[in-house]
Amino acid sequence: MPLQICILETDVLRPELVDQYHGYGRMFEELFARQPIAATFTVFNVMQGDYPPDSERYDAYLVTGSKADSFGPEPWIQTLKLYLLERYQRGDKILGICFGHQLLALLFGGHAERAHQGWGVGIHRYNVNHRPEWMMPALEELTLLISHQDQVTRLPENATLLASSEFCPIAAYCIGDQVLCFQGHPEFIHAYSKALLEIRQQHIGEAAYHKGVSSLEHDHQGHTVAEWMMRFVAHGRSGLVD
C-alpha cells in the first residue's frame, strides 16, 4: 500500500511563476514520483487556512518552504505550530523543508533567525555528518538547490545533526524517528531557481546573484533526499521498503 503523505503548503508562488510551476505541493509531487517508494499526496495550503479534516490520517506531514519568516508573528504561522505540535504528540511523522525546517526547530526548542551570512542561493554543498540506516543511498557529501536568508542557529536538544557546511552549520537534522528536516530544497529544479534569482537579483546583491547563477551549471541530489524522506517515513513499517 502506498504511503499517504499530507503536504502542508506554506506559500503561494509569485504570479509570474504560477502558470509554469503551480505551487510547492505540485513540485513535491513531481519530485517524489521519481523515487522508488510508492506514495500518494494530498495538498493543503495552510497559509490560506486549509487543513485536513480531523478524521483523515496520514503516514507523514510535510511542511514546505515559504517567503515568510518562520519566527514571524502572523496568525497562520502560530496556528500551524499548534497543529504540528498536536501531530507530533500524536506520534505522527513530520518532514520540514526550508521554512518548515526552521519552524520545526523553533517548535521543539531550537532557534532560527536572519542569518549573518546573508542570502544562500543556487546550488550548495554540505557534508553528511551522520547516516542513519534509512539514509540510502549513502552519501558523504550532499548538494541541494537553496534559497534562504534565515537559518537554524541552535538545534533542539533532542535533535541529531545530519548535514552541515561552513555557510549553513545546521543544514539537516532529525528528531528520533518522527521529525526530518532539510534547509535546502530537494523539490526545486534549475529553471525555477534561475527564475527566483532573476526576480531577487537586486535584493540579494550582484555578487550573490552571479555566484548563484554560476552554480546552476552543476547537478544537485534532490532526488536522493526525496528517497531518504520516504525511507524515513517508511522506516519500521514492514513491507514498505526493501
SELO-564054 format. One record per residue: x, y, z of N, C-alpha, C, O in turn; residue in three letters. Coordinates in pm, whole numbers. Atoms other than C-alpha are relative to their C-alpha. Layout:
BEGIN
R    n_xx    n_yy    n_zz   ca_xx   ca_yy   ca_zz    c_xx    c_yy    c_zz    o_xx    o_yy    o_zz  type
R       X       Y       Z       X       Y       Z       X       Y       Z       X       Y       Z   ALA
...
! end
This chain:
BEGIN
R    n_xx    n_yy    n_zz   ca_xx   ca_yy   ca_zz    c_xx    c_yy    c_zz    o_xx    o_yy    o_zz  type
R      85    -120       0       0       0       0      88     125       0     181     134      81   MET
R     -85    -120       4     147     341     -92      -6      80     130    -106      77     201   PRO
R       0     -94    -111     249     584     177     -99     113     -30    -115     153    -145   LEU
R      94    -112      14      -8     858     236      66     123      61      88     129     182   GLN
R     -74    -118     -45     163    1198     260     -89     123     -12    -149     148    -116   ILE
R      72    -128      -1      -6    1525     357     102     112     -18     192     127      65   CYS
R     -89    -113      26     171    1829     207     -67     128      49    -174     166       1   ILE
R      52    -125     -56     115    2147     409      74     115     -68     185     151     -29   LEU
R     -59    -112      73     185    2433     167      -2     125      85    -105     159     143   GLU
R      -9    -119     -83     305    2747     342      29     125     -83      86     222     -33   THR
R     -25    -115      87     321    2983      46     -89     -11    -122    -148    -116    -149   ASP
R      58      -4     134     165    3085    -283     108      58     -91     169     159     -58   VAL
R    -106     -47      89     402    3125    -576     -29     140     -54    -144     183     -62   LEU
R      15    -131      63     464    3465    -730     -83     -13    -128     -72    -114    -198   ARG
R      91      12     114     207    3541   -1002      68     -38    -131      12    -114    -211   PRO
R     -68      27     126     464    3527   -1283      54    -143      -9     101    -185    -115   GLU
R     -52     137      -1     564    3172   -1180    -108    -106      11     -81    -225      -9   LEU
R     107      96     -29     226    3011   -1110     -34     -87    -121     -48    -208    -107   VAL
R      44      76     116     134    2908   -1466      95    -115     -32      51    -223     -71   ASP
R     -97     103      35     456    2713   -1516      25     -99     113      41    -219      88   GLN
R     -44      86    -111     528    2578   -1165    -113     -35      98     -97    -125     180   TYR
R     123      31     -75     180    2582    -999      14      25     151     -57     110     204   HIS
R     -14     -17    -144     294    2553    -635      98    -102      56     138    -195     -13   GLY
R     -97      91     -60     526    2379    -393     -56    -141      16      18    -238       7   TYR
R      60     133      -8     280    2095    -347      21     -77    -129      60    -194    -126   GLY
R     -19      65     130     295    2016    -719     148     -36     -20     179    -144     -71   ARG
R    -143      29      15     676    2040    -716      39    -125      78     114    -208      27   MET
R     -33     118     -80     696    1784    -436     -61    -126     -61       2    -231     -62   PHE
R      60     117      63     453    1551    -611      84     -48    -117     105    -168    -135   GLU
R     -83      37     115     670    1560    -924     133     -58      45     185    -151     -16   GLU
R    -126      52     -54     986    1506    -718     -18    -143      51      59    -231      14   LEU
R      18     131     -63     851    1209    -521     -42    -107    -101     -23    -226     -75   PHE
R      37      96     104     716    1046    -838     123     -67     -59     112    -173    -121   ALA
R    -124      53      58    1082     987    -936      82     -83      98     193    -124      66   ARG
R     -72      85     -95    1183     794    -622     -73    -135      12    -190    -144     -25   GLN
R      51     136      16    1126     419    -574    -112     -44      94    -172    -149      70   PRO
R     101      42     -97     883     408    -278    -135      61     -38    -146     183     -52   ILE
R     132     -46      44     517     433    -375     -65      88     106     -64      56     225   ALA
R      66     -93     -91     332     726    -222    -106      80     -74     -94     103    -194   ALA
R     101     -91      54      23     937    -277      -2     126      87      37     122     203   THR
R     -14    -130     -65     -11    1303    -183    -130      79      -5    -202      78    -104   PHE
R     111     -93      -7    -279    1544     -70      54     133      49     128     138     148   THR
R     -58    -132     -28    -202    1917     -63    -104      90      66    -218      98      22   VAL
R      83     -99     -69    -347    2174     181      82     127      17     195     121      65   PHE
R     -72    -125     -17    -247    2540     176     -36      62     134    -140     126     149   ASN
R      29     -44    -137    -225    2626     545      12     152      14     -47     210     105   VAL
R      -7    -146      -4    -130    2988     475    -138      60     -27    -171     168      22   MET
R     136     -44      32    -483    3020     339    -104     -65      92    -224     -54      68   GLN
R      89      57     -99    -628    2830     637     -57    -137     -35    -153    -182      27   GLY
R      51     129      46    -678    2497     457      75    -113      70     197    -124      57   ASP
R     -59     111     -74    -616    2189     677     -77    -129     -27    -193    -124     -68   TYR
R      73     127      17    -702    1818     656    -113     -13     102    -101      39     213   PRO
R     104      30    -100   -1026    1707     823      60     -84     113     153    -162      91   PRO
R     -51      73    -116    -967    1566    1171      -9    -151     -19      67    -226      42   ASP
R      21     144      19   -1089    1228    1051     106     -64     -89     118    -187     -92   SER
R     -98      54      94    -808    1189     795     135     -18      70     180      70     143   GLU
R    -132      30     -56    -476    1026     896      98     -25    -115      63     -84    -217   ARG
R    -104      16     101    -152    1029     700     123     -64      63     142     -61     184   TYR
R    -125      58     -48     181     848     725     102     108      36     191      84     117   ASP
R     -89    -111     -34     359    1185     735     -61     131     -48    -146     133    -137   ALA
R      42    -136      33     302    1561     717     124      79     -40     220      87      36   TYR
R    -116     -71      54     540    1769     502     -28     150      -1    -127     194     -60   LEU
R      14    -146      -4     584    2143     570      95      59    -103     216      37     -95   VAL
R     -80     -52     111     707    2329     261      76     126      38      69     175     151   THR
R     -65    -130     -13     921    2637     214    -100     113     -15    -215      93     -53   GLY
R      88    -117       4     781    2989     226      83     127      -6     197     130      39   SER
R     -64    -132      -7     869    3355     172      -8      57     141      68     147     175   LYS
R      19     -51    -136     750    3411     530     117     -40      90     189    -136      62   ALA
R     -99      35    -101     985    3411     829     -60    -101      96    -173     -83     143   ASP
R      50     102     -93     949    3103    1048     -25      57     139    -107       5     214   SER
R      13     -63    -131     982    3330    1352     -96     119      -3    -102     198      92   PHE
R      92    -112      14     720    3574    1226    -123     -14      87    -154    -124     133   GLY
R     115       0     -91     409    3671    1427    -133     -29     -69    -236     -27      -2   PRO
R     126      15      72     148    3602    1157     -88    -108      64     -37    -213     103   GLU
R      90      98     -64    -159    3420    1296       5    -138     -65      -3    -239       5   PRO
R       0     132      64    -141    3144    1033     122     -81      40     116    -204      45   TRP
R    -120      71     -45     213    3060    1148     -22     -56     139      19    -169     168   ILE
R      26      48    -135     102    3032    1509     -99    -118      -3     -84    -214      73   GLN
R      95     110      14    -191    2811    1404      71    -126     -49      45    -236       1   THR
R     -75     113      53      44    2589    1206      87     -65     108      96    -187     115   LEU
R     -84      54    -107     279    2550    1504     -82     -86      96     -38    -193     136   LYS
R      87      78     -89      -6    2433    1724     -44    -130     -67     -49    -235      -2   LEU
R      41     119      74    -122    2191    1454     112    -103      -4      89    -222      18   TYR
R    -114      92       8     227    2042    1415      33     -60     136      70    -177     145   LEU
R     -24      54    -135     270    2007    1790    -100    -111      31     -65    -212      91   LEU
R     102     105     -20     -56    1811    1801      35    -126     -78      20    -237     -27   GLU
R     -38     116      80      65    1586    1520     116     -74      66     117    -197      72   ARG
R    -117      62     -64     395    1525    1699     -42     -75     126       0    -189     148   TYR
R      45      63    -124     225    1449    2030     -84    -124     -28     -93    -213      57   GLN
R      79     116      40       2    1204    1846      88    -114     -54      40    -225     -75   ARG
R     -93     101      49     311    1020    1722      20       0    -150      85     -90    -203   GLY
R     -14      -7     145     291    1128    1356     141      41     -41     213     104      36   ASP
R    -127     -41      56     597    1174    1137     -17     133     -74    -118     156    -140   LYS
R       7    -134      58     674    1529    1019     129      27     -77     239       0     -28   ILE
R    -112     -38      85     901    1648     737      -1     151     -19    -108     210     -34   LEU
R      -7    -145      16    1025    2007     704     105      40    -102     216     -13    -101   GLY
R     -91     -52     102    1187    2192     414       9     152      13     -93     220      12   ILE
R     -29    -144      -5    1347    2541     445     -82      67     112     -46      53     229   CYS
R      88     -57    -103    1071    2736     628     -44    -107      99     -43     -84     220   PHE
R      42     110     -87     946    2402     763     112     -49      90      88     -79     207   GLY
R    -121      37     -76    1299    2308     876      21      96     116      51      54     228   HIS
R     -20    -102    -104    1324    2635    1070    -116       1     100     -94      11     221   GLN
R     117      -5     -88     969    2630    1208       0    -116      99     -32     -98     217   LEU
R      -2     117     -88    1007    2279    1348     113       9     102      97     -35     216   LEU
R    -106     -23     -98    1339    2369    1508     -48      92     111     -24      66     229   ALA
R      54     -92     -99    1168    2660    1681    -103     -69      89    -105     -50     211   LEU
R     108      65     -73     872    2446    1783      52     -93     109     -11    -107     214   LEU
R     -53      99     -94    1093    2192    1961     118      51      82     196     -28     135   PHE
R     -97     -58     -92    1320    2434    2146     129      48     -60     218      91      14   GLY
R    -118     -55      66    1581    2533    1889     -18     148     -28    -106     213      29   GLY
R       7    -142      33    1640    2877    1739      24      19    -149     107     -49    -209   HIS
R     -19     -39     140    1609    3030    1391      -6     151      -7     -79     215      69   ALA
R      -9    -145      10    1689    3384    1282      54      39    -137      95     -45    -216   GLU
R     -63     -52     121    1803    3606     998     150     -27       8     215      10     106   ARG
R    -140      46      -5    2147    3469     910      96     113     -32      76     189    -127   ALA
R    -102    -103      26    2451    3697     932      78     -31    -128     143      58    -184   HIS
R     -70      38     124    2592    3503     633     -65      60    -123      -5      62    -230   GLN
R      72     -55     114    2332    3667     409     -74    -108     -77     -93    -220     -28   GLY
R      79      90      82    2137    3503     130      81    -121     -44     197    -110     -84   TRP
R     -53     121      63    2206    3145      30     -83     -29    -124    -206     -42    -114   GLY
R      71      22     126    2116    3084    -336      79     -97     -87     198    -120     -66   VAL
R     -66      90      94    2191    2841    -616      19    -138      57     -61    -184     139   GLY
R     -30     134     -48    2345    2502    -553     105       8     109     206      76      95   ILE
R     -90      -3    -116    2515    2442    -219      39    -143      36     -39    -237      19   HIS
R     -53     131     -37    2730    2154     -95      12     -12     151      57      81     218   ARG
R      -5      26    -143    2707    2001     253      77    -129      28      82    -220     -55   TYR
R     -55     125     -51    2899    1741     449    -111     -76      71    -191     -18     143   ASN
R      93      86     -72    2690    1448     571      67     -44     130     167    -115     127   VAL
R     -62      23    -130    2764    1424     943     -40    -132      65      35    -189     144   ASN
R      54     120     -66    2552    1125    1041     -92     -69     -98    -170      -4    -167   HIS
R      78      74      99    2390     849     837     -79    -112      67     -29    -223      81   ARG
R      87     107     -48    2100     657     993     -25    -103    -111       4     -76    -227   PRO
R      14     107      97    2009     331     821     -98      32    -113     -89     -26    -221   GLU
R      95     -33     105    1723     489     627      58      97    -104      -5     122    -206   TRP
R     -62     -93      96    1962     733     452      72     -77    -109     195     -78    -116   MET
R     -50      77     113    2006     513     146     -62      53    -129    -182      80    -134   MET
R    -142      31      11    2169     551     -99      87      93      86      54     210     105   PRO
R     -87     -75     -89    2454     665     127      84     101     -78     132      73    -188   ALA
R     -85    -105      58    2640     990      51      91      56     109      52      61     226   LEU
R     -88     -71     -93    2939    1158     214     -18     150     -13       5     224      83   GLU
R      31    -140      26    2850    1493      57    -135       9     -69    -177     -83    -138   GLU
R     134     -21      55    2515    1635     -46      -6     137     -66      40     236      -9   LEU
R      24    -128      67    2428    1905    -299    -150      22     -16    -224     -67     -56   THR
R     142     -35      15    2093    2085    -297     -12     144     -50      75     227     -25   LEU
R      35    -136      34    1937    2392    -450     -54      70     125    -129      12     203   LEU
R      42     -73    -120    1881    2661    -188     -48     140     -37     -15     193    -143   ILE
R      44    -139      12    1709    2997    -147     -51      42     137    -168      22     170   SER
R      40     -37    -137    1708    3135     208      89     110      54     207     119      20   HIS
R     -78     -99     -73    1816    3428     421      -8     -22     151      55      50     227   GLN
R      10      38    -140    1719    3269     755      65    -137      17      75    -215     -77   ASP
R     -59     130     -29    1886    2974     925     -35     -44     142     -64      38     229   GLN
R       4      54    -136    1851    2744    1223     137      21      62     237     -22       5   VAL
R    -128     -28     -66    2122    2858    1465      20     -79     129     128     -77     188   THR
R     -14      91    -114    2051    2619    1753     -99    -113     -17    -218     -91     -37   ARG
R      85     118      12    1919    2265    1733     -83     -21     126     -41      17     235   LEU
R      68      51    -118    1651    2132    1964      91     -99      73     172    -167       9   PRO
R     -91      82     -79    1821    1942    2248      -1    -146     -41     102    -213     -33   GLU
R      10     142      34    1696    1604    2129      19     -28    -148     -12    -138    -194   ASN
R     -18      17     143    1784    1656    1762     140     -53     -33     235     -31      42   ALA
R    -128      51      51    2062    1482    1566      34      73    -129     -46      75    -222   THR
R     -46     -70     120    2261    1686    1312      35    -100    -108     111    -194     -84   LEU
R     -24      91     110    2266    1515     973      92      57    -106     169     -18    -167   LEU
R     -82     -61     105    2434    1764     737      31     144      35     -48     211     101   ALA
R     -42    -135     -35    2625    2090     762     101      51    -103     156     -26    -181   SER
R    -105     -64      78    2853    2335     584      48     121      79     -13     158     179   SER
R     -48    -120     -67    3056    2638     686    -104     111     -11    -126     186      85   GLU
R     101    -104      20    2786    2864     541    -127     -31      78    -191      60     130   PHE
R     126      42     -66    2497    2664     693      32    -116      94      19    -232      55   CYS
R     -42     106     -93    2612    2471    1004    -110     -99      37     -80    -213      72   PRO
R     110      91     -31    2266    2322    1066     -88     -11    -124    -187      60    -140   ILE
R      66      11     130    2152    2208     723    -103    -111      -6    -191    -108     -92   ALA
R      97     109      -6    1962    1891     812       8     -63     137     115     -73     197   ALA
R       3      65    -131    1853    1719    1130    -122     -92       9    -216     -81     -70   TYR
R     118      80     -31    1619    1457    1266     -22       0     151      71      24     228   CYS
R      35      17    -141    1441    1414    1597     -58    -140      13    -174    -163     -22   ILE
R      42     138     -11    1421    1043    1671     -46     -53    -134      18     -30    -237   GLY
R      56      53     124    1208     865    1414    -127      74     -40    -210      22    -114   ASP
R     123     -75      28     943    1140    1398      18     124     -87     -72     159    -163   GLN
R     -18    -127      70    1094    1458    1251     126      -6     -85     231     -50     -38   VAL
R    -114      -7      91    1324    1502     948      -9     130     -78    -111     160    -139   LEU
R       4    -134      60    1420    1845     812     126      30     -79     236     -14     -44   CYS
R    -110     -46      85    1639    1999     540     -17     149     -28    -127     196     -57   PHE
R       3    -141      37    1731    2363     483     -13      17    -151     -81     109    -197   GLN
R       5      -9     146    1777    2302     110    -133     -44     -57    -221     -93      14   GLY
R     126      27      70    1504    2249    -149      16    -117     -97      56     -96    -211   HIS
R     -11     111      94    1502    1898    -298     -99      10    -115     -77     -47    -222   PRO
R     105      -9     102    1187    1989    -492      32     101    -110     -32      98    -215   GLU
R     -33    -101     101    1347    2280    -681      66     -65    -122     132    -168    -110   PHE
R     -74      35     121    1467    2241   -1039      80     123     -43      53     234       3   ILE
R     -90    -109      38    1734    2452   -1207     -74     121     -57     -42     235     -25   HIS
R      71    -111      65    1489    2658   -1412     -75      85     101     -79     207      89   ALA
R      70     -76    -103    1283    2754   -1107      97      82      83      70     198     115   TYR
R    -103     -74     -75    1596    2851    -913      50     120     -79      71     227     -23   SER
R     -46    -112      84    1711    3065   -1206    -107     110      -3     -73     229       1   LYS
R     107    -100       0    1372    3237   -1217      -2      78     130     -21     200     128   ALA
R      -5     -71    -128    1393    3318    -844     120      94       7     109     206      57   LEU
R    -119     -85       0    1744    3453    -888     -24     127     -82      18     236     -42   LEU
R      29    -118      84    1625    3684   -1167     -93      96      75     -73     218      72   GLU
R      95     -84     -72    1336    3810    -954      67      73     116      38     189     143   ILE
R     -61     -52    -122    1556    3866    -646     137      63     -22     207      93      75   ARG
R    -136     -46      30    1869    3994    -821      41     124      77     147     127     140   GLN
R     -34    -125     -68    1861    4345    -679      -2     -17     152      76      46     223   GLN
R      15      18    -144    1755    4224    -334     118     -77      59     166     -42     168   HIS
R    -107      83     -55    2028    3962    -289     138      54     -30     236      13      33   ILE
R    -130     -58      32    2307    4167    -447      65     -68    -120      42    -186    -146   GLY
R     -59      50     124    2512    4125    -762      95    -118      23      95    -213     -55   GLU
R     -97     107     -25    2783    3905    -608     -70    -133      24     -34    -235     -35   ALA
R      75     122     -29    2537    3651    -467     -76     -48    -123     -85    -168    -148   ALA
R      73      37     120    2334    3661    -787      89     -74     -99      53    -181    -147   TYR
R     -89      62      99    2628    3583   -1016      56    -133      50      71    -227     -29   HIS
R     -48     128     -56    2761    3313    -782    -110    -105      -9     -83    -221     -42   LYS
R     111      93       7    2416    3155    -768     -25     -49    -142     -44    -169    -164   GLY
R      23      39     140    2370    3159   -1147     110     -94     -46      82    -194    -113   VAL
R    -112      86      39    2717    3010   -1198     -13    -140      57      22    -238      -9   SER
R      11     131     -65    2642    2728    -953    -101     -91     -70     -93    -213     -57   SER
R     105      78      64    2343    2618   -1161      52     -84    -116     -23    -161    -176   LEU
R     -61      87     100    2585    2460   -1409      16    -142      52      39    -235     -26   GLU
R     -22     131     -62    2610    2168   -1164    -132     -69      33    -237      -6      37   HIS
R     118      78     -38    2368    1891   -1070     -22      10     151      66      53     225   ASP
R      27       8    -144    2200    1851    -731     -66    -134      30    -105    -206     -62   HIS
R      43     134     -41    2079    1550    -534    -137       0      70    -159     -74     165   GLN
R     134      -4     -56    1720    1639    -458     -72    -133      -9    -150    -167      80   GLY
R      66     129      15    1607    1301    -589      43     -97     109     -36    -180     154   HIS
R     -48      86    -108    1826    1128    -328     -65      40     133    -105     -46     211   THR
R      67     -47    -122    1682    1345     -48    -146     -44       1    -199     -79     106   VAL
R     138      47       8    1333    1256    -170     -10    -146      43    -101    -184     116   ALA
R       0     141     -41    1418     887    -132      27     -14     149     -37     -94     217   GLU
R     -25       3    -145    1565     949     214    -127      33      78    -159     -33     176   TRP
R     121     -42     -71    1245    1126     317    -104    -111       3    -166    -137     106   MET
R      99     107       4    1022     842     202      48    -123      79     -33    -192     140   MET
R     -53     110     -81    1253     581     361     -14      31     149     -40     -58     229   ARG
R      20     -42    -139    1236     780     685    -146     -24      43    -172     -75     152   PHE
R     142      20     -32     856     773     672     -32    -149       9    -107    -192      97   VAL
R      31     142       4     850     402     586      78     -82     103      43    -196     130   ALA
R     -88      75     -91    1121     304     837     -78     -60     117    -155       8     185   HIS
R      67      69    -109     996      47    1083    -138     -52     -35    -205    -112      49   GLY
R     132      47      44     683     -31     881      21    -114     -99      65     -90    -211   ARG
R     -32     120      78     705    -385     744     -66       3    -137    -181      44    -153   SER
R      52      16     135     666    -444     373       2     122     -87     -38     116    -203   GLY
R       5    -124      78     712     -82     263     129      28     -74     127      97    -175   LEU
R    -127     -23      66    1082     -83     172      75    -131      -8      51    -224      69   VAL
R     -84     118      14    1335    -338      54     108       0     108     189     -92     113   ASP
! end
